[in-house]
Amino acid sequence: MIQDSITVVFVEDDDSLRAGTVQALELEGFAVTAFPAAPAALREIGADFDGVVVSDVRLPALDGIEFFARIREIDPDIPVIFTTAHGDVSMAVNAMKAGAADFFTKPYTIERLARSVRQAADRRALLLENRRLRSQLEGKARAGWMGSSAVAGRTERIVREVAQTDADLLISGAPGTGKSHVARLVHDLSPRRNRPFVVVDPGVFANEEADLLLYGRDPSVALSRSGMIERANGGTLVLEALESIPTRYRPRLASLVDHRNFLALGADRPRQVDIRILATATTSGQLDDDSRNRDQGLEDRLSGITVALPRLVERRDDIPELFRIFVADFERSLERSAAELTEIEWQHLVSHEWPGNLRELRTFAQNFVLGLTRLAQPATPGAKGPSLNELVANFERTLLEDAMRRAGGRVAEVQRSLNIPRKTLYDKLARYELQARNFRI
């Protein structure tokens, strides 16, 4: 659905034609801004322009074709409709081939022009809405896992880059580092985002009908049933816990990776599928006997591109930020407010090794909101822990992040709220790699 009043930028150097067309378009319900030349019109058009441009081809100073080229530099998806005399039809046709929305030869009827403008505005509104939703999705995805440390930033950049490819991908990491979340994130940021996302978890292989669940059944032997692989057609198939897939299932899956086809139960010929395959694998540093002896062909096929996720202890700077995000999530879902962190709880947060990584931190946040945290007593004298400087730095970073978030990234407002010199604030933001754009709403 388009907006109630469609914006039209109308460019025509003929004064009488311009005045008459503007009046007719306004009677059709459009909000029209008219210009006799293109340079002035360009100043009204930005990347977030939500309307339609209607322009003559022959214009003074800057002709319609060059005007169109300038608009495409701003945003190649802004709809442009050309009006032209008979002698300039070839120019308008070439503009259509370059991406113009439509063209009309003079004289044209307002009814036809209005219909074309509405159709172009519809497409523009849909495109802007998709951009907005994608931006929200990316922001939500980042807030849910990444963090602001240098380690998290490098991992985030890799994830976003590989998401734009269509290559198979192996996501590895210790238990609880967010492998399933990253698999979903890669899909949501990829060109396949609007297509199926099918996860094959280890429980599928424990089912006695695993082959039926995976490959489906051909109608030649019984009632037809589509399997998980076929349901992923056009989208993404995720093989979770690759290391736990039993040996007997591996050759068929390796064939699927190689040939992108599979044989349904009872079928006499394979079916082709268009899928991207993502796999997750847990790295623990130790292999059992079965893993040592297992044919690694499936892993070899899927590990051409590998994203290795860091353990939480490798990015300690992210722990306070992630904890606050998890607490806020549980406060919303549980409809209750968390208490303030005590000194012992803060000490635990910044000094604990978090062997369960994000999963353990999230569980701790949930129990904290529920008031169920059970913390060990402070470390005995002589036990190794973070230094005073480290504790102060973590606390200072947390204060800055909170202030930046409240101010929406407005540094001047943060300076006033914290009552510190501007240069000192900028030095501290640089020290902790805090960038204002990451906090803007």
PATI-859428 format. One record per residue (C-alpha): x, y, z; residue in one letter. Coordinates in Angstrom, 2 decimals, m for minus. Layout:
# residues N
SITE       px       py       pz  r
SITE        X        Y        Z  a
...
//
This chain:
# residues 441
SITE       px       py       pz  r
SITE     0.00     0.00     0.00  m
SITE     1.37     3.41    m0.95  i
SITE     1.22     6.62     0.97  q
SITE    m1.96     8.74     1.04  d
SITE    m0.45    11.60    m0.98  s
SITE     2.16    10.59    m3.54  i
SITE     5.05    13.03    m3.98  t
SITE     5.80    14.02    m7.57  v
SITE     8.79    16.09    m8.67  v
SITE     7.76    17.50   m12.07  f
SITE    10.36    19.10   m14.37  v
SITE     9.17    20.93   m17.52  e
SITE    10.60    24.10   m19.09  d
SITE     7.39    25.03   m20.94  d
SITE     5.63    27.38   m18.49  d
SITE     2.07    26.83   m19.70  s
SITE     2.45    23.04   m19.98  l
SITE     4.06    22.92   m16.56  r
SITE     1.28    24.92   m14.92  a
SITE    m1.48    22.91   m16.58  g
SITE     0.04    19.53   m15.77  t
SITE     0.68    20.47   m12.14  v
SITE    m2.94    21.54   m11.72  q
SITE    m4.21    18.32   m13.31  a
SITE    m1.95    16.10   m11.20  l
SITE    m2.99    17.91    m8.00  e
SITE    m6.62    17.27    m8.91  l
SITE    m5.66    13.59    m9.10  e
SITE    m4.50    13.80    m5.49  g
SITE    m0.73    14.07    m5.97  f
SITE     1.58    16.39    m4.01  a
SITE     3.47    18.08    m6.86  v
SITE     6.60    20.19    m6.71  t
SITE     7.39    21.71   m10.12  a
SITE    10.66    23.03   m11.56  f
SITE    11.56    24.63   m14.90  p
SITE    15.06    23.07   m14.85  a
SITE    16.78    19.99   m13.49  a
SITE    19.48    21.46   m11.19  p
SITE    16.92    22.90    m8.77  a
SITE    14.95    19.66    m8.83  a
SITE    18.04    17.65    m7.89  l
SITE    18.23    19.50    m4.59  r
SITE    14.83    18.04    m3.66  e
SITE    15.85    14.43    m4.28  i
SITE    17.73    12.38    m1.68  g
SITE    18.38     8.68    m1.14  a
SITE    15.22     8.44     1.00  d
SITE    13.03    10.14    m1.63  f
SITE     9.71     8.28    m1.51  d
SITE     8.01     9.73    m4.60  g
SITE     8.26     9.75    m8.39  v
SITE    10.15    12.06   m10.77  v
SITE     8.42    13.12   m14.01  v
SITE    10.73    14.98   m16.36  s
SITE    10.90    16.27   m19.91  d
SITE    13.81    14.92   m21.97  v
SITE    14.73    18.31   m23.51  r
SITE    15.68    20.71   m20.74  l
SITE    17.94    23.76   m20.47  p
SITE    21.28    23.59   m18.63  a
SITE    20.96    19.90   m17.77  l
SITE    18.99    17.68   m20.14  d
SITE    16.71    14.89   m18.96  g
SITE    19.15    12.07   m19.72  i
SITE    21.94    13.66   m17.67  e
SITE    19.36    14.49   m14.99  f
SITE    18.44    10.80   m14.93  f
SITE    22.12     9.83   m14.58  a
SITE    22.51    12.18   m11.60  r
SITE    19.41    10.69    m9.95  i
SITE    20.79     7.18   m10.39  r
SITE    23.95     8.26    m8.59  e
SITE    21.77     9.25    m5.62  i
SITE    19.71     6.04    m5.73  d
SITE    19.38     3.87    m8.84  p
SITE    15.90     2.74    m7.73  d
SITE    14.23     6.17    m7.71  i
SITE    11.46     5.95   m10.36  p
SITE    11.78     8.42   m13.25  v
SITE     9.09     8.89   m15.93  i
SITE    10.01    10.82   m19.08  f
SITE     7.82    13.00   m21.26  t
SITE     9.10    13.71   m24.74  t
SITE     8.31    15.08   m28.16  a
SITE     8.18    12.64   m31.08  h
SITE    11.69    13.51   m32.19  g
SITE    13.17    12.43   m28.84  d
SITE    11.50     9.01   m28.57  v
SITE    14.77     7.15   m29.20  s
SITE    16.37     8.96   m26.25  m
SITE    13.48     8.00   m24.00  a
SITE    13.66     4.37   m25.17  v
SITE    17.36     4.26   m24.29  n
SITE    16.53     5.71   m20.87  a
SITE    13.95     2.93   m20.39  m
SITE    16.63     0.36   m21.16  k
SITE    18.82     2.06   m18.53  a
SITE    16.10     1.72   m15.90  g
SITE    13.58     4.55   m16.37  a
SITE    10.09     3.65   m15.15  a
SITE     8.10     4.82   m18.22  d
SITE     7.87     7.49   m20.93  f
SITE     5.06     9.38   m22.69  f
SITE     5.09    11.26   m25.96  t
SITE     3.45    14.67   m25.99  k
SITE     0.57    15.26   m25.92  p
SITE    m0.33    12.67   m23.25  y
SITE    m3.45    12.19   m21.14  t
SITE    m3.31    12.92   m17.43  i
SITE    m5.18     9.68   m16.74  e
SITE    m2.41     7.56   m18.28  r
SITE     0.32     9.59   m16.60  l
SITE    m1.43     9.36   m13.22  a
SITE    m1.78     5.59   m13.55  r
SITE     1.93     5.21   m14.35  s
SITE     2.91     7.45   m11.42  v
SITE     0.81     5.39    m9.00  r
SITE     2.36     2.14   m10.21  q
SITE     5.88     3.54    m9.89  a
SITE     5.11     4.94    m6.43  a
SITE     3.78     1.53    m5.36  d
SITE     7.04    m0.12    m6.35  r
SITE     9.09     2.59    m4.65  r
SITE     7.12     2.28    m1.39  a
SITE     7.61    m1.50    m1.39  l
SITE    11.34    m1.15    m2.03  l
SITE    11.79     1.39     0.79  l
SITE     9.79    m0.81     3.17  e
SITE    12.00    m3.80     2.32  n
SITE    15.09    m1.68     2.96  r
SITE    13.69    m0.57     6.31  r
SITE    12.86    m4.13     7.36  l
SITE    16.28    m5.35     6.30  r
SITE    17.94    m2.57     8.26  s
SITE    15.88    m3.50    11.34  q
SITE    16.78    m7.14    10.84  l
SITE    20.49    m6.37    10.64  e
SITE    20.30    m4.14    13.72  g
SITE    18.40    m6.80    15.65  k
SITE    20.83    m9.49    14.55  a
SITE    23.79    m7.42    15.69  r
SITE    22.25    m6.52    19.04  a
SITE    21.45   m10.16    19.73  g
SITE    24.96   m11.55    19.50  w
SITE    27.84    m9.52    18.27  m
SITE    29.13    m7.07    20.84  g
SITE    31.50    m4.14    20.32  s
SITE    34.97    m5.57    20.97  s
SITE    37.63    m5.78    18.28  a
SITE    37.30    m9.58    18.23  v
SITE    33.52    m9.38    17.81  a
SITE    33.92    m6.72    15.12  g
SITE    36.24    m8.92    13.06  r
SITE    33.88   m11.88    13.37  t
SITE    30.92    m9.72    12.42  e
SITE    32.65    m8.44     9.29  r
SITE    33.47   m11.99     8.20  i
SITE    29.89   m13.15     8.82  v
SITE    28.43   m10.28     6.80  r
SITE    30.85   m10.82     3.93  e
SITE    30.27   m14.57     3.61  v
SITE    26.51   m14.06     3.91  a
SITE    26.51   m12.27     0.56  q
SITE    28.06   m15.25    m1.22  t
SITE    26.23   m18.45    m2.10  d
SITE    29.07   m20.74    m1.04  a
SITE    28.65   m23.55     1.47  d
SITE    29.90   m22.64     4.91  l
SITE    31.15   m24.34     8.08  l
SITE    30.54   m22.51    11.37  i
SITE    32.75   m23.87    14.15  s
SITE    33.16   m23.01    17.79  g
SITE    33.06   m24.23    21.36  a
SITE    29.68   m25.17    22.88  p
SITE    27.47   m22.14    23.47  g
SITE    29.34   m19.69    21.21  t
SITE    26.26   m19.03    19.05  g
SITE    26.76   m21.30    16.03  k
SITE    23.04   m21.82    15.38  s
SITE    22.41   m18.10    15.76  h
SITE    25.12   m17.28    13.22  v
SITE    23.70   m19.82    10.76  a
SITE    20.35   m18.05    10.97  r
SITE    22.07   m14.67    10.67  l
SITE    23.93   m15.74     7.52  v
SITE    20.62   m16.81     5.96  h
SITE    18.82   m13.61     6.98  d
SITE    21.56   m11.44     5.48  l
SITE    21.84   m13.46     2.27  s
SITE    19.96   m13.13    m1.05  p
SITE    18.02   m16.25     0.05  r
SITE    16.57   m14.49     3.08  r
SITE    12.97   m14.79     1.84  n
SITE    13.31   m18.48     0.99  r
SITE    13.06   m21.57     3.27  p
SITE    15.43   m22.06     6.21  f
SITE    15.50   m25.74     7.21  v
SITE    17.55   m27.06    10.14  v
SITE    18.57   m30.72    10.39  v
SITE    19.41   m31.23    14.07  d
SITE    21.07   m34.33    15.60  p
SITE    17.69   m35.67    16.72  g
SITE    16.76   m36.38    13.09  v
SITE    19.49   m39.02    12.81  f
SITE    18.37   m40.67    16.05  a
SITE    14.90   m41.22    14.55  n
SITE    14.30   m44.67    13.05  e
SITE    12.75   m42.98    10.00  e
SITE    15.66   m40.59     9.46  a
SITE    15.90   m41.38     5.72  d
SITE    12.20   m40.60     5.26  l
SITE    12.51   m37.35     7.22  l
SITE    15.53   m36.26     5.18  l
SITE    14.79   m37.47     1.65  y
SITE    11.03   m37.96     1.55  g
SITE     9.11   m40.66    m0.28  r
SITE     8.33   m41.03    m3.96  d
SITE     4.64   m41.39    m4.90  p
SITE     5.46   m44.55    m6.90  s
SITE     5.74   m46.61    m3.70  v
SITE     3.26   m44.98    m1.33  a
SITE     1.70   m41.67    m0.38  l
SITE     4.12   m38.94    m1.47  s
SITE     5.96   m37.13     1.29  r
SITE     8.51   m34.36     0.91  s
SITE    11.64   m34.53     3.02  g
SITE    13.60   m31.77     4.72  m
SITE    16.05   m31.45     1.84  i
SITE    13.29   m30.88    m0.69  e
SITE    11.55   m28.39     1.60  r
SITE    14.77   m26.34     1.68  a
SITE    14.72   m25.95    m2.13  n
SITE    15.56   m22.37    m3.07  g
SITE    16.76   m21.57     0.44  g
SITE    19.23   m22.75     3.08  t
SITE    19.77   m26.20     4.59  l
SITE    21.61   m26.32     7.93  v
SITE    23.35   m29.48     9.12  l
SITE    23.79   m28.98    12.87  e
SITE    26.50   m30.70    14.93  a
SITE    28.28   m32.08    11.88  l
SITE    30.64   m34.10    14.06  e
SITE    27.73   m36.11    15.51  s
SITE    26.22   m37.29    12.19  i
SITE    26.46   m41.11    12.18  p
SITE    28.82   m42.68     9.66  t
SITE    26.12   m44.46     7.68  r
SITE    24.40   m41.18     6.73  y
SITE    27.53   m39.41     5.58  r
SITE    28.02   m40.74     2.02  p
SITE    24.54   m39.64     0.86  r
SITE    24.99   m36.22     2.43  l
SITE    28.43   m35.90     0.79  a
SITE    26.78   m36.71    m2.55  s
SITE    24.17   m34.02    m1.88  l
SITE    26.95   m31.49    m1.26  v
SITE    28.73   m32.48    m4.47  d
SITE    25.80   m32.81    m6.88  h
SITE    22.87   m30.92    m5.31  r
SITE    20.54   m33.85    m5.92  n
SITE    19.06   m36.63    m3.81  f
SITE    17.11   m39.86    m4.25  l
SITE    13.76   m40.00    m2.48  a
SITE    12.70   m43.35    m1.02  l
SITE    11.41   m45.54    m3.85  g
SITE    12.41   m43.13    m6.62  a
SITE    14.31   m44.34    m9.68  d
SITE    15.92   m40.99   m10.53  r
SITE    17.40   m38.21    m8.38  p
SITE    15.77   m34.82    m7.85  r
SITE    17.74   m31.61    m8.24  q
SITE    17.59   m28.96    m5.52  v
SITE    18.82   m25.38    m5.36  d
SITE    20.13   m25.04    m1.81  i
SITE    22.92   m23.40     0.12  r
SITE    24.33   m25.71     2.79  i
SITE    25.51   m24.39     6.14  l
SITE    26.99   m26.70     8.76  a
SITE    27.86   m26.20    12.41  t
SITE    30.59   m28.11    14.23  a
SITE    31.54   m28.07    17.88  t
SITE    35.24   m27.73    18.62  t
SITE    36.20   m28.98    22.05  s
SITE    39.89   m29.74    21.51  g
SITE    39.29   m33.43    22.17  q
SITE    38.05   m36.16    19.83  l
SITE    36.50   m39.44    20.84  d
SITE    37.59   m42.69    19.14  d
SITE    34.61   m42.66    16.77  d
SITE    35.49   m39.12    15.59  s
SITE    39.14   m40.05    15.05  r
SITE    38.27   m43.04    12.90  n
SITE    35.38   m41.47    10.99  r
SITE    35.72   m40.56     7.33  d
SITE    36.13   m36.79     7.27  q
SITE    34.93   m36.39     3.68  g
SITE    31.77   m34.52     4.66  l
SITE    33.70   m32.02     6.78  e
SITE    36.28   m31.58     4.01  d
SITE    33.56   m30.72     1.50  r
SITE    31.92   m28.14     3.74  l
SITE    35.00   m26.48     5.24  s
SITE    36.13   m24.54     2.17  g
SITE    34.90   m21.41     3.98  i
SITE    34.96   m21.65     7.77  t
SITE    33.85   m19.09    10.35  v
SITE    35.45   m19.84    13.72  a
SITE    33.51   m18.24    16.56  l
SITE    35.50   m16.95    19.55  p
SITE    34.88   m18.12    23.09  r
SITE    33.38   m15.52    25.40  l
SITE    36.55   m15.39    27.50  v
SITE    38.41   m14.25    24.35  e
SITE    36.23   m11.15    24.18  r
SITE    35.69   m10.21    27.80  r
SITE    34.97    m6.59    26.87  d
SITE    31.66    m7.73    25.38  d
SITE    30.39    m9.46    28.54  i
SITE    28.80    m6.44    30.30  p
SITE    27.10    m5.30    27.06  e
SITE    25.78    m8.79    26.23  l
SITE    24.62    m9.28    29.81  f
SITE    22.59    m6.06    29.66  r
SITE    21.05    m7.13    26.33  i
SITE    20.06   m10.53    27.73  f
SITE    18.68    m8.96    30.92  v
SITE    16.58    m6.51    28.88  a
SITE    15.23    m9.41    26.78  d
SITE    14.19   m11.36    29.86  f
SITE    12.72    m8.29    31.53  e
SITE    10.43    m7.90    28.52  r
SITE     9.54   m11.57    28.15  s
SITE     9.09   m12.22    31.88  l
SITE     7.43    m8.84    32.51  e
SITE     9.51    m8.05    35.55  r
SITE    12.40    m5.76    36.46  s
SITE    15.81    m7.00    37.51  a
SITE    17.51    m5.83    40.68  a
SITE    20.71    m3.82    40.65  e
SITE    23.95    m5.76    40.31  l
SITE    25.75    m6.23    43.61  t
SITE    29.51    m5.93    43.90  e
SITE    29.85    m9.72    44.14  i
SITE    27.66   m10.21    41.05  e
SITE    29.68    m7.64    39.11  w
SITE    32.91    m9.33    40.16  q
SITE    31.51   m12.66    38.95  h
SITE    30.41   m11.15    35.67  l
SITE    33.81    m9.73    34.73  v
SITE    36.07   m12.45    36.20  s
SITE    34.22   m15.72    35.55  h
SITE    35.66   m17.91    32.77  e
SITE    32.21   m18.64    31.24  w
SITE    33.00   m22.16    29.93  p
SITE    29.44   m22.35    28.59  g
SITE    30.00   m19.12    26.66  n
SITE    26.91   m17.19    25.48  l
SITE    24.54   m19.95    26.56  r
SITE    25.85   m19.81    30.12  e
SITE    25.78   m16.00    30.18  l
SITE    22.19   m15.97    28.92  r
SITE    21.13   m18.49    31.57  t
SITE    22.85   m16.38    34.23  f
SITE    20.96   m13.30    32.97  a
SITE    17.65   m15.18    33.11  q
SITE    18.28   m16.35    36.66  n
SITE    19.39   m12.83    37.61  f
SITE    16.08   m11.37    36.39  v
SITE    14.20   m14.11    38.27  l
SITE    16.25   m13.48    41.40  g
SITE    17.65   m17.02    41.35  l
SITE    21.36   m16.31    40.97  t
SITE    23.55   m18.43    43.19  r
SITE    27.05   m16.97    43.24  l
SITE    30.18   m18.38    44.80  a
SITE    31.79   m16.41    47.62  q
SITE    34.52   m13.93    46.65  p
SITE    37.83   m15.49    45.74  a
SITE    40.18   m16.33    48.59  t
SITE    43.18   m14.05    49.18  p
SITE    45.94   m14.77    46.71  g
SITE    43.62   m16.19    44.04  a
SITE    44.29   m14.79    40.59  k
SITE    41.64   m12.46    39.21  g
SITE    41.34    m9.30    37.15  p
SITE    43.46    m6.39    38.31  s
SITE    42.01    m3.21    39.78  l
SITE    42.85    m1.39    36.53  n
SITE    40.92    m3.99    34.55  e
SITE    37.90    m3.74    36.83  l
SITE    37.94     0.07    36.65  v
SITE    38.29    m0.02    32.87  a
SITE    35.37    m2.43    32.51  n
SITE    33.23    m0.25    34.75  f
SITE    34.21     2.92    32.87  e
SITE    33.43     1.32    29.52  r
SITE    30.02     0.21    30.82  t
SITE    29.21     3.74    32.00  l
SITE    30.18     5.18    28.62  l
SITE    28.12     2.59    26.71  e
SITE    25.07     3.28    28.87  d
SITE    25.45     7.05    28.41  a
SITE    25.92     6.70    24.63  m
SITE    22.89     4.44    24.37  r
SITE    20.69     6.84    26.36  r
SITE    21.86     9.76    24.21  a
SITE    21.39     7.88    20.95  g
SITE    25.04     8.41    20.07  g
SITE    24.94    12.20    20.53  r
SITE    28.40    12.93    21.92  v
SITE    27.57    16.47    23.08  a
SITE    24.71    15.12    25.20  e
SITE    26.97    12.43    26.68  v
SITE    29.55    15.10    27.53  q
SITE    26.94    17.11    29.42  r
SITE    25.51    14.09    31.26  s
SITE    28.94    12.85    32.40  l
SITE    30.33    16.37    32.95  n
SITE    33.75    15.69    31.43  i
SITE    35.83    17.70    28.91  p
SITE    35.09    16.95    25.27  r
SITE    38.69    15.88    24.49  k
SITE    38.72    13.51    27.45  t
SITE    35.45    11.97    26.28  l
SITE    36.75    11.47    22.73  y
SITE    39.96     9.90    24.09  d
SITE    37.96     7.43    26.18  k
SITE    35.62     6.58    23.30  l
SITE    38.64     5.87    21.11  a
SITE    40.29     3.80    23.86  r
SITE    37.26     1.52    24.17  y
SITE    36.51     1.52    20.41  e
SITE    33.05     3.02    20.95  l
SITE    31.69     4.69    17.82  q
SITE    28.74     7.07    17.93  a
SITE    27.09     5.57    14.84  r
SITE    26.65     2.24    16.63  n
SITE    24.38     3.89    19.20  f
SITE    22.24     6.03    16.90  r
SITE    18.57     5.12    16.66  i
//
